[in-house]
Amino acid sequence: MTRTYLGTDPDEAGHPPPSHHPDPSPRNPNPTPSEPPAAKRSWRRRHRSAYAEAGLVLLPLLVAAAALGGYQSTGSFWGDLATYHAGASAAASGDGSLYQASHQGTDGITLGFTYPPFAALLFQPLVPVGLTVAVGLWTFASVLALVVAVRVTLRAVGVPARRRALATLAGAAGALPMFAVSGHLQVGQVGLFLMLLVLLDLTGDPRRRWSGLGVGIAAGIKLTPLIFVVYLLVTGRFRAAGTAVAGFAATVALGFAWRPDDSVRFWTGALFDTARVTADPRTILNQSLAGALARLTDSADPAALWVPVAALVAVLGIAVAAYCVRAGEHLLGVLACAMTGVLVSPVSWHHHWVWCVPALVLLVVRSWRGGSRPGLVAAGLIWLVFVGSTSWVLAGLHGWDLHFRGWGLLYSNLYVLVGLAALGYLAVRLWRSRRAWPSRPDGSAHAVPDLRHDPRPREATHPPGPARTSSRRSRRNGRAKPTRRTSRPR
């Protein structure tokens, strides 16, 4: 006898359709879940974060131990740190001898102290310890500064706190082979500390009372961060710019109060003596516009060409940084300003390009979130450029680091080309975004859009909160309401 089901056809096996009522006696009362329970996932996440935090502590210790062993076995490298030690010791002995101190490395190159007296005051803790202990402590502190800088960048990009430890460990470990970082650690430079000061200062809440002070202190140690005062001015943060100038003036005053004769000598003469920084700007390790132009023209004095080119790049770079801030991209604005400063400086050593680390972190995170394969490929290629440039050391050892032709000009100016390409890309992206944005009814242009989103206007913009929820609920009930635009696209 054939059964007939009214309203719904039976399936191909002749079984009745499934009932819409719950089955009081399920066949499998204990089904195996397809994924771990929430508690187990949380446990795994906490343990991964704990392991990553432990790795963040071990990484500086391991690198410092390797540096200490390398210095004890070779007695070479860490020439800049040795110069800091010599300058601090000379300043500790009395006034007037700071800029007579020097350090001669095993390669025969003599390095003199080139920073303001305030820097020598901060380096005083190096005096009681020997250079061997200083190498270990300085390397540990430098890697720790790198770790914190990566973490600050991830926080500014918006990476959740629960994922930040593992991402920080991956970013810091990936940065170590880059020549801008490894070369920085190998000579014992101060750039990582300055970068961290600026990042902490400019990526925090701009309404803080002491915003700008970090920039002023960093400039008191080394003058190059002064470009961020211009950045604060053009972005309308006048109070922060005033705080930065006041902080810088305080460092100068401290230097005069501590060592007046050395301060007079620095601010009236030693500051403008570029020969104390490099004997020949054509060296491949000088990755600034001045160095690139010197290599292109094979001239040791490219000032006539460098001044107008550097002025043009400075104006365009600061303009790009300002438009990034208008688009809501504060971290991108800081990085554009830093890139501009490194390019237009008369001498920018390879270790000055440590700013490539937060730039790459930003590029990788944005590309990963947006599923941008070209962005990830670009990040990988840039990383390879900064790792492969370690071969520049061989150029200096074999004495062919000054004169280049053909493909050698491309090879010897890689950092400059990457920096110019990055600024150019940002300028084109901002310009296209602004041109693609519709005008207001009164004919005025919109503000520069947020680069994190598609610059084209969306079909509809829902207000947050209950209005959006009620709209979804009405659609589920079959009574869809027309969407009303309540705000302009960002």
N, C-alpha and C positions, 0 to 999 in steps of 0.2 A: 504494500500500500504506500502510495507516494504522498509525502507531506508537502503542503504548500504554505509558504510564509508570505503573508500579505504585507505589502508596503516595502519590503526589502528582499532582494533576490538572495538565495543561498549561494555560497562560494562554490568553486569548481568541484570540491570533494563532496558536495551535498550537505555540508554542515550548516546549521543555522547561523545567522550573523551574530557577532558578539553582543552580549547584553550590555546596556549602558549602566546597569546597576552593578555595584561592587560584588565580587564573588566572596561569599562568607567563608569559604574554605579554599584558600589558594593552594595551588599544587606544590609550590616551593616556598614554604614559610620563611626560609633563611636564604634569600638570594645572595649570591656573591657580588659585591659591588664592583663596578667596572673601573673605579678609581679609588685611591686610598681615602679613608675618612678625613674629615676636616682636621681633626685633632692630630692625626698622623702627619698630614701635610704641614701643619703648623710646627710640629716637632722637628721635621726634616728642615724646614726653613730656618728655624732657630739654630740648629746645629750647623747648617751651612754658613750662616752669618757669624757664628762663634768661631768656626775654623778660619773664615776670611779675616776676622779681627785679629786672630792670632798670627795669621800670615802677614798682616800689616805691621805687626810688632817685629816679627822675625826678619822681614825684608831689610829694614835699615841696619839691623844687627849683622846680618850676613854680608851685606855690601861693605859695611864698615870693617868687618873682620878681614874681608878679602883685600880692601885697600891697605889696611895695616900690614898684612902679610906682604903685599906687593911693595910697599915702601921699605920695609925692613930688608927685603931680599935684593932690591935694586938700588935704593937710595936715590932714585930719580923721580921725575914728575912732581906734581903738587907745587909747581913754581910760584903760582899766584899766592897760594896759602903761605909759602915761605916768605914771600914779599910782605904780606900782611903781618907776619910774625916779626920780621925785621923792622918794619915801620913802627909797629906797636912798641917794640923794645926800645927803639931810638927815641920815640916820643916819651916813653916812661923815664928815660934818663935825663930829660930836660927839654927846654924850649929851644927851637932853632935848628934841630938836627933831623927832623922828620923827613924832609925831602932830600937829605943826603944819604939816607939809608937805601940799600939796594941788595939784591940777591942775584948771584950768578949761578945758573944751573949747570948741570953736567954737559949740556950742549954748548956752553960758552956764552949764551945769551944772558945779558945783565938786565934785570927788571928793577925799576924804581917804583916807589910808592906814589900813586897818582890820584888818590882820593882826598877829600877834605879832611881837616883835622878831626872833625866829629867822628868820622869812620875809625880813625886811629884810637879815639877814646873808647869806642865800642869794642875794639879788638884787644883791649887791655887784658881780658881774661886769658888770652893766649900766651902772655908773657911768662907767667910762673911755670907753665908746662913746656916740656920739650916739643920739638917739631913732630916727633913720632907720635906722641899722645895727641897732639893737635890734629894730625891727619885722621886718626880714628874718630875723634869727637866731631870734627868738622864734617867728615863724610856721613856719619850717622845723622847729624842734624840736617844735612843737605837732603838726604833721602827722605827723612821725615817731613821736611818742607815740601818735597815733591808729592808725597802721599797726601798731605793736607791740601795742597793746591788742586790735586785731582778730585778730592772729595768736595772741596768748595765748588769746583766747576760742575760736578754732578748735581749738587744741590741747586745751583743756579739754573741748570737745565731742567730741573724738575723730576729727577730720578727719585722714586720713593725711598724713604729711609731704610726700609727692610731689605732693599736690594743694593744699597749704596756701598756696603762693605766689600762685597764680592766684585762689584764693578770698579771700585777704587783699587783693589788689589790687581785686577786685570789691567787697568789703565797704567798704574805705576810700573808694573813689571814690563808692560809693553813699551813704556817710555825709556827704560834703562838702556837698551841697545842703540837708541837714537844718538847720533854724534853730538847734537846740541846738549844732551843730558850727560852722556858718558864722558864727553870732552870736558864738560863743566865739572864733573866729579874728579876727573883725572888731574886737572890743574888746581882744584880747590877754590872755585870762584864763589861769588856772593850773589849771583843773579837769581837763584831759586828763592832766596829769602826776600829779595826785592819784589819778585813776581807775586809771592804769597801775600806780602803786605798790601800790594795794590789790589789783588783779587779780594782779599778780606774787606778792604775799604770800599771798593766800588761796586761789589755785587751784593752788599747788604742793604738794609733799609736806608734809602736816601734821606729820610727824615731824622736820622740819628743826629744827636747834637754835635758829635765829634767826627762826622763824616768828612773825609778829606785829610784827616790827620795822618793816616797811613801813607798817603801819597807824599806829604811833606817830609815825613821821616825818611822814607825811601830815597827821596831826592837829596836829603842831607847826607846820606851815605854815598850815593852815586848820582850824578846830576841828570842822567838820562830820564828818570821818571818825571821830570818837570813838564814833559809834553802832556801829561794827564791834567795839569792845571789848565792848559788850553782846552782840553776836552771838556772839563767841567764848566768852563766859561761858555763855550759854544752850545752846550746842552742846557744852559739856563740854571745850572746849580751854583749860583754865585756864592752862597754861604759856604758850601763845601770848598769852592775854589779859594775863598778867603781863609778858611781854616788850613788848607794845604799850604798856602803862602806863609801864614803865621807859623805853622809847624816847621817849615823849611827855614824861616828866619830864626826861629829858636835854636835850630841845630847850628846855624852859623854863629849865633851869639855864644852858644856853649863852647864852640871851637875857639873863639876869640878869648873867652874867659879862661880857658884851660891852657892854650898855647897861642898867645897873641902873635909872636914873631912868625911862627909857622903859618898862621892864618893869613897874615899880611902877604907872605910869600906866595901862598896858593892863590888867593883871590886877585892878586895883582900881576902874576906872571906864570906860575906853574900851570894854571888852568888852561892857558892858551898855547902851551908848548906841546903840540901834537907829536913831536919827535920822541917825547917820553913814552908815548903809547905804542907807536910803531915806527920803524925806520923807513919802511917802504909800503905805501898803501896798496900796492899790487899783490901782496901776498894773498894766497887763496883762502886763508883763514879769515880775511877781512870781507865779510859778506854784507857790505853796505853798497848803496848806490855809488859812493865815491870809489870804493874798491872795484866795483864792476866797471865803471868808466875808466879807471886807471888801467885795468887789464885790457879793455877794449882798445884804448888808444896807446897802450904800452908806454904810459907816461907816469912818472912818479909825482906829478903835480897836476891833477885834473881839475883844479879849482875853477877855472874859467868855464868849464862845461858843467861841473857838478853843482854850482850855486843855483843857476836857473832851473835845472832839472829837479834838484832837491826841493826847491821852493814850490814848484808845480805839484810834485808828489805830496808834499806836506799839506797843501791846500786841499787837494782832492781827497787825500786820506782822511783828514779831519772832517771834511764835508760828509764822506761816507759814514764815518763814525757817528756824526750828529744825526743823519737820517736813519741810521739803525736804531738809535735811541727813540726817535719819533715814531718808529714802527713798533716800539715796545720791546726791541731786542737789545737790552742793556748789556748783557754779556758780549754779544756780537759787537756792540759799539766799543767796549773796552778792548777787545781783541783787535779791532780795526785800528784803533789808536795806537796800540802797542806795536802792531806791524808797521805802521807809518813811522813811529819813532825809530825802530830798528833800521828801516830803509834809509831815512834821511840823516842819520847820525854819521859824522865823518868816518868813524871807525866802529864797526859792529863785528865783533869776533863771533865765531861759530857758537860759542856758549851763550851769547846774547839772545839766540833764537830759541831759548827754552819756552818762549811763548807759543811755540808750535804745539806743545803738549795740551794745554786747555783748548786750543783751536781744533786739534784732532779729536779730542774727547767730545766736543760739541758736534763736530761733523758726523762722527760715528753714531752718537745717540740719536741725532735727528734722522739720519739715513736709516737706521734700524727701525725706528718707530714708524717712519713713513714708508717703509718697504722700498726704499730707493736703492736699486742695485748700482746705478752710476755713482751715487754718493759714496757707497761702500767701496767701490773700485777706486774712486778718487782718493779716499782715505788710505787705502792700501798702497797706492802708488806714492803718495806723499810720505808715508811711513818708510817705504823702501828708499826714497831719496835721502831722507835724514839718516837712515841706517847705512846706506851705501857710501855716504859722504865721509865715513870713517877713513876711507882710502886717501883722503886729503893729507893724513899724517905721513903717508909714504912720499907724497910730493915734497913735503918739507924736508924729510930725511934725505932724499936724493937730490935736493937742490933745484928742482924744476917747478917751484911754486910761485914764480913771478911772471914768466913769459908764456903766453898761450896763443895758439892759432887754430883756426878751423873748429873742429868739434871740441877742442880743448877749451874754447871760450864758453861753450854751453856747459861743459863739465865744471868749470871753475866758478860759475855764477848761478848754480842751482838754487840756492836759498833766495837770492834776489829775484829770480824768475818766479819762484813759487809765491813769494810775497806780492809781487806785482800782479800775478794772475789772480790771487785771492782778492785783492782790492778791486781789480777790474771786474771780476765776476760779481762782487757785491754791488758795485756801481751800476752795472747793467741790470742786475736783478731789481734793484730799487727803482731804476728809471722805468723799466717795463711795467713793474707793478703799479707805479703811479700813473702811467699813461693809460693802463688798462682799466683804471678805476673810474667810474662814472662821475660826472660833475653833479654838484648840488643844484637844486632848482634855481638858486640865485646866480648860478654861473661860477661860483667859487669852487676851487678844487678841494677834494677830500684830503684828510691827513694821510700820510704814508701808511699803507696797510701793514698789518703784522705779517712778517715773512714766514711765520710758522704755518700759515694757512694759505689756501688758494686765494689769490687776489681777486678772482672774479666774484661778483655778488651772488649770494645763494638765492634760490627761488623763494625761500621763506625763512624767517628767523623767528623762533618761538621764544617767548619770554620765559625765564626760569621760574620754577616753583609750581604752585598748584595749577596755573593755567595750562601748562603743558600736560600735566597729569590728567586733568579733566578732559582735554582734547583727545588723549589716547583712550580714556574710558568711553567717551561718546562714540569713537570709531568702533570699539569693540561691541557696542550696543547697536551698531548699524545706523547711527545717526551722526555721520561725520559733519563736523562744523568747518566752515571755511576758515583758513588761517589768515589772520590779520597781522600785517607787518607792524611791529611796535618799535623797532629800532633800526638804525642804519647798520649795514654790514660793517664789521670792523676791518 
